[in-house]
């Protein structure tokens, strides 16, 4: 009886593990259209206009936002997961990036919070945002590779 029971458990366990390691849906910024995103991810939770010509933001679960200009995807904003939350992880990932930039972002003068820093690697098409003096990433931004 134990042999019959272990087979299905092993199969279900392998399926579960392979599902946990699955990559999130990916697409190419600057080549993927709104229709492609909907085909991959389904209808957005909401869609709103942004102050750029013909610009929109599609909002998905887990605070994922996809920015469009017309029908073309221009940016993707996500919350970091796992090790991606650490500034040190990104420094290691970007160690070969020749165009790495650290940019202090504009800050509200009335704010008493430390400024945010953008660590950008244009050749990877990725920027990460963190608060100055912190070792935790708050946002990951994907854009067209340069």
PyMOL CGO cylinders between C-alpha atoms (Angstrom):
from pymol import cmd
from pymol.cgo import CYLINDER

trace = [
    CYLINDER, 0.00, 0.00, 0.00, 2.84, 2.41, 0.73, 0.3, 1, 1, 1, 1, 1, 1,
    CYLINDER, 2.84, 2.41, 0.73, 4.23, 2.05, -2.83, 0.3, 1, 1, 1, 1, 1, 1,
    CYLINDER, 4.23, 2.05, -2.83, 0.88, 3.08, -4.36, 0.3, 1, 1, 1, 1, 1, 1,
    CYLINDER, 0.88, 3.08, -4.36, 0.68, 6.10, -2.06, 0.3, 1, 1, 1, 1, 1, 1,
    CYLINDER, 0.68, 6.10, -2.06, 4.24, 7.38, -2.68, 0.3, 1, 1, 1, 1, 1, 1,
    CYLINDER, 4.24, 7.38, -2.68, 3.90, 7.60, -6.49, 0.3, 1, 1, 1, 1, 1, 1,
    CYLINDER, 3.90, 7.60, -6.49, 1.17, 10.27, -6.54, 0.3, 1, 1, 1, 1, 1, 1,
    CYLINDER, 1.17, 10.27, -6.54, 2.79, 12.16, -3.65, 0.3, 1, 1, 1, 1, 1, 1,
    CYLINDER, 2.79, 12.16, -3.65, 6.13, 12.24, -5.49, 0.3, 1, 1, 1, 1, 1, 1,
    CYLINDER, 6.13, 12.24, -5.49, 4.50, 13.48, -8.71, 0.3, 1, 1, 1, 1, 1, 1,
    CYLINDER, 4.50, 13.48, -8.71, 2.50, 16.19, -6.91, 0.3, 1, 1, 1, 1, 1, 1,
    CYLINDER, 2.50, 16.19, -6.91, 5.63, 17.21, -4.99, 0.3, 1, 1, 1, 1, 1, 1,
    CYLINDER, 5.63, 17.21, -4.99, 7.68, 17.56, -8.19, 0.3, 1, 1, 1, 1, 1, 1,
    CYLINDER, 7.68, 17.56, -8.19, 4.94, 19.60, -9.85, 0.3, 1, 1, 1, 1, 1, 1,
    CYLINDER, 4.94, 19.60, -9.85, 4.78, 21.87, -6.81, 0.3, 1, 1, 1, 1, 1, 1,
    CYLINDER, 4.78, 21.87, -6.81, 8.55, 22.41, -6.78, 0.3, 1, 1, 1, 1, 1, 1,
    CYLINDER, 8.55, 22.41, -6.78, 8.72, 23.08, -10.50, 0.3, 1, 1, 1, 1, 1, 1,
    CYLINDER, 8.72, 23.08, -10.50, 5.86, 25.60, -10.14, 0.3, 1, 1, 1, 1, 1, 1,
    CYLINDER, 5.86, 25.60, -10.14, 7.68, 27.43, -7.34, 0.3, 1, 1, 1, 1, 1, 1,
    CYLINDER, 7.68, 27.43, -7.34, 10.69, 27.90, -9.56, 0.3, 1, 1, 1, 1, 1, 1,
    CYLINDER, 10.69, 27.90, -9.56, 8.69, 29.19, -12.50, 0.3, 1, 1, 1, 1, 1, 1,
    CYLINDER, 8.69, 29.19, -12.50, 9.73, 32.58, -13.82, 0.3, 1, 1, 1, 1, 1, 1,
    CYLINDER, 9.73, 32.58, -13.82, 7.28, 35.44, -13.81, 0.3, 1, 1, 1, 1, 1, 1,
    CYLINDER, 7.28, 35.44, -13.81, 5.87, 36.24, -17.22, 0.3, 1, 1, 1, 1, 1, 1,
    CYLINDER, 5.87, 36.24, -17.22, 8.36, 38.27, -19.17, 0.3, 1, 1, 1, 1, 1, 1,
    CYLINDER, 8.36, 38.27, -19.17, 8.12, 40.43, -22.23, 0.3, 1, 1, 1, 1, 1, 1,
    CYLINDER, 8.12, 40.43, -22.23, 10.36, 42.84, -24.09, 0.3, 1, 1, 1, 1, 1, 1,
    CYLINDER, 10.36, 42.84, -24.09, 9.95, 46.47, -23.16, 0.3, 1, 1, 1, 1, 1, 1,
    CYLINDER, 9.95, 46.47, -23.16, 9.59, 48.54, -26.35, 0.3, 1, 1, 1, 1, 1, 1,
    CYLINDER, 9.59, 48.54, -26.35, 8.35, 45.54, -28.37, 0.3, 1, 1, 1, 1, 1, 1,
    CYLINDER, 8.35, 45.54, -28.37, 5.39, 44.26, -26.37, 0.3, 1, 1, 1, 1, 1, 1,
    CYLINDER, 5.39, 44.26, -26.37, 1.96, 45.76, -26.93, 0.3, 1, 1, 1, 1, 1, 1,
    CYLINDER, 1.96, 45.76, -26.93, -1.01, 46.25, -24.62, 0.3, 1, 1, 1, 1, 1, 1,
    CYLINDER, -1.01, 46.25, -24.62, -2.73, 43.28, -26.31, 0.3, 1, 1, 1, 1, 1, 1,
    CYLINDER, -2.73, 43.28, -26.31, 0.37, 41.11, -25.65, 0.3, 1, 1, 1, 1, 1, 1,
    CYLINDER, 0.37, 41.11, -25.65, 0.31, 42.03, -21.96, 0.3, 1, 1, 1, 1, 1, 1,
    CYLINDER, 0.31, 42.03, -21.96, -3.38, 41.18, -21.68, 0.3, 1, 1, 1, 1, 1, 1,
    CYLINDER, -3.38, 41.18, -21.68, -2.75, 37.86, -23.44, 0.3, 1, 1, 1, 1, 1, 1,
    CYLINDER, -2.75, 37.86, -23.44, 0.05, 37.06, -20.94, 0.3, 1, 1, 1, 1, 1, 1,
    CYLINDER, 0.05, 37.06, -20.94, -1.40, 38.48, -17.71, 0.3, 1, 1, 1, 1, 1, 1,
    CYLINDER, -1.40, 38.48, -17.71, -5.12, 38.94, -18.30, 0.3, 1, 1, 1, 1, 1, 1,
    CYLINDER, -5.12, 38.94, -18.30, -7.11, 42.15, -17.92, 0.3, 1, 1, 1, 1, 1, 1,
    CYLINDER, -7.11, 42.15, -17.92, -5.59, 44.71, -15.53, 0.3, 1, 1, 1, 1, 1, 1,
    CYLINDER, -5.59, 44.71, -15.53, -7.20, 45.50, -12.18, 0.3, 1, 1, 1, 1, 1, 1,
    CYLINDER, -7.20, 45.50, -12.18, -7.34, 49.12, -13.33, 0.3, 1, 1, 1, 1, 1, 1,
    CYLINDER, -7.34, 49.12, -13.33, -6.05, 51.41, -16.03, 0.3, 1, 1, 1, 1, 1, 1,
    CYLINDER, -6.05, 51.41, -16.03, -5.40, 55.13, -15.66, 0.3, 1, 1, 1, 1, 1, 1,
    CYLINDER, -5.40, 55.13, -15.66, -4.03, 57.98, -17.73, 0.3, 1, 1, 1, 1, 1, 1,
    CYLINDER, -4.03, 57.98, -17.73, -0.63, 59.49, -16.87, 0.3, 1, 1, 1, 1, 1, 1,
    CYLINDER, -0.63, 59.49, -16.87, 0.63, 62.99, -17.72, 0.3, 1, 1, 1, 1, 1, 1,
    CYLINDER, 0.63, 62.99, -17.72, 2.57, 62.03, -20.86, 0.3, 1, 1, 1, 1, 1, 1,
    CYLINDER, 2.57, 62.03, -20.86, 1.14, 62.14, -24.37, 0.3, 1, 1, 1, 1, 1, 1,
    CYLINDER, 1.14, 62.14, -24.37, -1.00, 59.03, -24.96, 0.3, 1, 1, 1, 1, 1, 1,
    CYLINDER, -1.00, 59.03, -24.96, 0.28, 57.51, -21.70, 0.3, 1, 1, 1, 1, 1, 1,
    CYLINDER, 0.28, 57.51, -21.70, -1.46, 54.94, -19.48, 0.3, 1, 1, 1, 1, 1, 1,
    CYLINDER, -1.46, 54.94, -19.48, -0.64, 52.74, -16.51, 0.3, 1, 1, 1, 1, 1, 1,
    CYLINDER, -0.64, 52.74, -16.51, -2.07, 49.22, -16.24, 0.3, 1, 1, 1, 1, 1, 1,
    CYLINDER, -2.07, 49.22, -16.24, -2.28, 48.05, -12.60, 0.3, 1, 1, 1, 1, 1, 1,
    CYLINDER, -2.28, 48.05, -12.60, -1.92, 44.33, -11.77, 0.3, 1, 1, 1, 1, 1, 1,
    CYLINDER, -1.92, 44.33, -11.77, -1.73, 42.28, -8.56, 0.3, 1, 1, 1, 1, 1, 1,
    CYLINDER, -1.73, 42.28, -8.56, 1.22, 42.71, -6.18, 0.3, 1, 1, 1, 1, 1, 1,
    CYLINDER, 1.22, 42.71, -6.18, 1.48, 46.40, -7.12, 0.3, 1, 1, 1, 1, 1, 1,
    CYLINDER, 1.48, 46.40, -7.12, 2.87, 45.58, -10.58, 0.3, 1, 1, 1, 1, 1, 1,
    CYLINDER, 2.87, 45.58, -10.58, 2.36, 48.51, -12.96, 0.3, 1, 1, 1, 1, 1, 1,
    CYLINDER, 2.36, 48.51, -12.96, 2.92, 48.50, -16.70, 0.3, 1, 1, 1, 1, 1, 1,
    CYLINDER, 2.92, 48.50, -16.70, 3.29, 51.86, -18.44, 0.3, 1, 1, 1, 1, 1, 1,
    CYLINDER, 3.29, 51.86, -18.44, 2.18, 52.32, -22.02, 0.3, 1, 1, 1, 1, 1, 1,
    CYLINDER, 2.18, 52.32, -22.02, 2.70, 55.01, -24.61, 0.3, 1, 1, 1, 1, 1, 1,
    CYLINDER, 2.70, 55.01, -24.61, -0.06, 54.43, -27.10, 0.3, 1, 1, 1, 1, 1, 1,
    CYLINDER, -0.06, 54.43, -27.10, -0.25, 50.64, -27.35, 0.3, 1, 1, 1, 1, 1, 1,
    CYLINDER, -0.25, 50.64, -27.35, 3.47, 49.99, -26.66, 0.3, 1, 1, 1, 1, 1, 1,
    CYLINDER, 3.47, 49.99, -26.66, 4.91, 48.98, -23.26, 0.3, 1, 1, 1, 1, 1, 1,
    CYLINDER, 4.91, 48.98, -23.26, 7.56, 51.49, -22.16, 0.3, 1, 1, 1, 1, 1, 1,
    CYLINDER, 7.56, 51.49, -22.16, 8.14, 50.64, -18.46, 0.3, 1, 1, 1, 1, 1, 1,
    CYLINDER, 8.14, 50.64, -18.46, 7.31, 47.99, -15.89, 0.3, 1, 1, 1, 1, 1, 1,
    CYLINDER, 7.31, 47.99, -15.89, 7.31, 48.71, -12.15, 0.3, 1, 1, 1, 1, 1, 1,
    CYLINDER, 7.31, 48.71, -12.15, 7.39, 45.87, -9.60, 0.3, 1, 1, 1, 1, 1, 1,
    CYLINDER, 7.39, 45.87, -9.60, 8.05, 45.34, -5.93, 0.3, 1, 1, 1, 1, 1, 1,
    CYLINDER, 8.05, 45.34, -5.93, 11.28, 43.43, -5.31, 0.3, 1, 1, 1, 1, 1, 1,
    CYLINDER, 11.28, 43.43, -5.31, 10.98, 39.83, -4.11, 0.3, 1, 1, 1, 1, 1, 1,
    CYLINDER, 10.98, 39.83, -4.11, 13.41, 37.71, -2.10, 0.3, 1, 1, 1, 1, 1, 1,
    CYLINDER, 13.41, 37.71, -2.10, 17.04, 38.73, -2.51, 0.3, 1, 1, 1, 1, 1, 1,
    CYLINDER, 17.04, 38.73, -2.51, 16.01, 41.47, -4.96, 0.3, 1, 1, 1, 1, 1, 1,
    CYLINDER, 16.01, 41.47, -4.96, 15.08, 43.51, -1.87, 0.3, 1, 1, 1, 1, 1, 1,
    CYLINDER, 15.08, 43.51, -1.87, 18.76, 43.99, -0.98, 0.3, 1, 1, 1, 1, 1, 1,
    CYLINDER, 18.76, 43.99, -0.98, 20.91, 46.79, -2.41, 0.3, 1, 1, 1, 1, 1, 1,
    CYLINDER, 20.91, 46.79, -2.41, 23.94, 44.48, -2.16, 0.3, 1, 1, 1, 1, 1, 1,
    CYLINDER, 23.94, 44.48, -2.16, 22.23, 41.91, -4.42, 0.3, 1, 1, 1, 1, 1, 1,
    CYLINDER, 22.23, 41.91, -4.42, 21.76, 44.55, -7.13, 0.3, 1, 1, 1, 1, 1, 1,
    CYLINDER, 21.76, 44.55, -7.13, 25.33, 45.83, -6.76, 0.3, 1, 1, 1, 1, 1, 1,
    CYLINDER, 25.33, 45.83, -6.76, 26.49, 42.29, -7.43, 0.3, 1, 1, 1, 1, 1, 1,
    CYLINDER, 26.49, 42.29, -7.43, 24.08, 41.88, -10.37, 0.3, 1, 1, 1, 1, 1, 1,
    CYLINDER, 24.08, 41.88, -10.37, 25.27, 45.18, -11.87, 0.3, 1, 1, 1, 1, 1, 1,
    CYLINDER, 25.27, 45.18, -11.87, 29.01, 44.65, -11.21, 0.3, 1, 1, 1, 1, 1, 1,
    CYLINDER, 29.01, 44.65, -11.21, 29.71, 44.24, -14.96, 0.3, 1, 1, 1, 1, 1, 1,
    CYLINDER, 29.71, 44.24, -14.96, 27.49, 47.17, -15.94, 0.3, 1, 1, 1, 1, 1, 1,
    CYLINDER, 27.49, 47.17, -15.94, 29.74, 49.76, -17.61, 0.3, 1, 1, 1, 1, 1, 1,
    CYLINDER, 29.74, 49.76, -17.61, 27.12, 52.54, -17.61, 0.3, 1, 1, 1, 1, 1, 1,
    CYLINDER, 27.12, 52.54, -17.61, 25.99, 52.18, -13.98, 0.3, 1, 1, 1, 1, 1, 1,
    CYLINDER, 25.99, 52.18, -13.98, 24.52, 55.42, -12.63, 0.3, 1, 1, 1, 1, 1, 1,
    CYLINDER, 24.52, 55.42, -12.63, 23.53, 56.49, -9.12, 0.3, 1, 1, 1, 1, 1, 1,
    CYLINDER, 23.53, 56.49, -9.12, 21.02, 59.33, -9.32, 0.3, 1, 1, 1, 1, 1, 1,
    CYLINDER, 21.02, 59.33, -9.32, 19.54, 61.24, -6.39, 0.3, 1, 1, 1, 1, 1, 1,
    CYLINDER, 19.54, 61.24, -6.39, 15.84, 61.65, -7.20, 0.3, 1, 1, 1, 1, 1, 1,
    CYLINDER, 15.84, 61.65, -7.20, 13.89, 64.87, -6.74, 0.3, 1, 1, 1, 1, 1, 1,
    CYLINDER, 13.89, 64.87, -6.74, 12.42, 65.19, -3.28, 0.3, 1, 1, 1, 1, 1, 1,
    CYLINDER, 12.42, 65.19, -3.28, 9.61, 67.21, -1.79, 0.3, 1, 1, 1, 1, 1, 1,
    CYLINDER, 9.61, 67.21, -1.79, 11.27, 70.12, 0.06, 0.3, 1, 1, 1, 1, 1, 1,
    CYLINDER, 11.27, 70.12, 0.06, 8.78, 69.76, 2.93, 0.3, 1, 1, 1, 1, 1, 1,
    CYLINDER, 8.78, 69.76, 2.93, 9.56, 66.07, 3.39, 0.3, 1, 1, 1, 1, 1, 1,
    CYLINDER, 9.56, 66.07, 3.39, 11.65, 65.06, 6.37, 0.3, 1, 1, 1, 1, 1, 1,
    CYLINDER, 11.65, 65.06, 6.37, 12.56, 61.74, 4.78, 0.3, 1, 1, 1, 1, 1, 1,
    CYLINDER, 12.56, 61.74, 4.78, 15.99, 60.99, 3.30, 0.3, 1, 1, 1, 1, 1, 1,
    CYLINDER, 15.99, 60.99, 3.30, 16.10, 61.26, -0.51, 0.3, 1, 1, 1, 1, 1, 1,
    CYLINDER, 16.10, 61.26, -0.51, 15.60, 58.30, -2.78, 0.3, 1, 1, 1, 1, 1, 1,
    CYLINDER, 15.60, 58.30, -2.78, 18.44, 57.00, -4.96, 0.3, 1, 1, 1, 1, 1, 1,
    CYLINDER, 18.44, 57.00, -4.96, 18.06, 55.37, -8.35, 0.3, 1, 1, 1, 1, 1, 1,
    CYLINDER, 18.06, 55.37, -8.35, 20.69, 52.78, -9.30, 0.3, 1, 1, 1, 1, 1, 1,
    CYLINDER, 20.69, 52.78, -9.30, 20.38, 52.42, -13.08, 0.3, 1, 1, 1, 1, 1, 1,
    CYLINDER, 20.38, 52.42, -13.08, 22.00, 50.01, -15.52, 0.3, 1, 1, 1, 1, 1, 1,
    CYLINDER, 22.00, 50.01, -15.52, 20.87, 51.15, -19.00, 0.3, 1, 1, 1, 1, 1, 1,
    CYLINDER, 20.87, 51.15, -19.00, 22.49, 48.17, -20.75, 0.3, 1, 1, 1, 1, 1, 1,
    CYLINDER, 22.49, 48.17, -20.75, 20.31, 45.83, -18.64, 0.3, 1, 1, 1, 1, 1, 1,
    CYLINDER, 20.31, 45.83, -18.64, 17.25, 48.09, -18.92, 0.3, 1, 1, 1, 1, 1, 1,
    CYLINDER, 17.25, 48.09, -18.92, 16.76, 48.01, -15.15, 0.3, 1, 1, 1, 1, 1, 1,
    CYLINDER, 16.76, 48.01, -15.15, 16.74, 50.61, -12.39, 0.3, 1, 1, 1, 1, 1, 1,
    CYLINDER, 16.74, 50.61, -12.39, 16.16, 50.05, -8.70, 0.3, 1, 1, 1, 1, 1, 1,
    CYLINDER, 16.16, 50.05, -8.70, 15.01, 52.64, -6.19, 0.3, 1, 1, 1, 1, 1, 1,
    CYLINDER, 15.01, 52.64, -6.19, 16.05, 52.80, -2.54, 0.3, 1, 1, 1, 1, 1, 1,
    CYLINDER, 16.05, 52.80, -2.54, 16.12, 55.37, 0.25, 0.3, 1, 1, 1, 1, 1, 1,
    CYLINDER, 16.12, 55.37, 0.25, 19.52, 56.95, 0.88, 0.3, 1, 1, 1, 1, 1, 1,
    CYLINDER, 19.52, 56.95, 0.88, 21.20, 55.20, 3.81, 0.3, 1, 1, 1, 1, 1, 1,
    CYLINDER, 21.20, 55.20, 3.81, 18.98, 52.13, 3.49, 0.3, 1, 1, 1, 1, 1, 1,
    CYLINDER, 18.98, 52.13, 3.49, 19.97, 48.69, 2.25, 0.3, 1, 1, 1, 1, 1, 1,
    CYLINDER, 19.97, 48.69, 2.25, 16.45, 47.83, 1.05, 0.3, 1, 1, 1, 1, 1, 1,
    CYLINDER, 16.45, 47.83, 1.05, 15.10, 48.28, -2.48, 0.3, 1, 1, 1, 1, 1, 1,
    CYLINDER, 15.10, 48.28, -2.48, 11.58, 49.73, -2.69, 0.3, 1, 1, 1, 1, 1, 1,
    CYLINDER, 11.58, 49.73, -2.69, 10.90, 49.44, -6.46, 0.3, 1, 1, 1, 1, 1, 1,
    CYLINDER, 10.90, 49.44, -6.46, 12.31, 47.74, -9.55, 0.3, 1, 1, 1, 1, 1, 1,
    CYLINDER, 12.31, 47.74, -9.55, 11.84, 49.53, -12.87, 0.3, 1, 1, 1, 1, 1, 1,
    CYLINDER, 11.84, 49.53, -12.87, 12.33, 47.80, -16.21, 0.3, 1, 1, 1, 1, 1, 1,
    CYLINDER, 12.33, 47.80, -16.21, 12.70, 49.83, -19.41, 0.3, 1, 1, 1, 1, 1, 1,
    CYLINDER, 12.70, 49.83, -19.41, 14.05, 49.37, -22.91, 0.3, 1, 1, 1, 1, 1, 1,
    CYLINDER, 14.05, 49.37, -22.91, 17.72, 48.34, -22.94, 0.3, 1, 1, 1, 1, 1, 1,
    CYLINDER, 17.72, 48.34, -22.94, 20.13, 50.96, -24.31, 0.3, 1, 1, 1, 1, 1, 1,
]
cmd.load_cgo(trace, "trace")
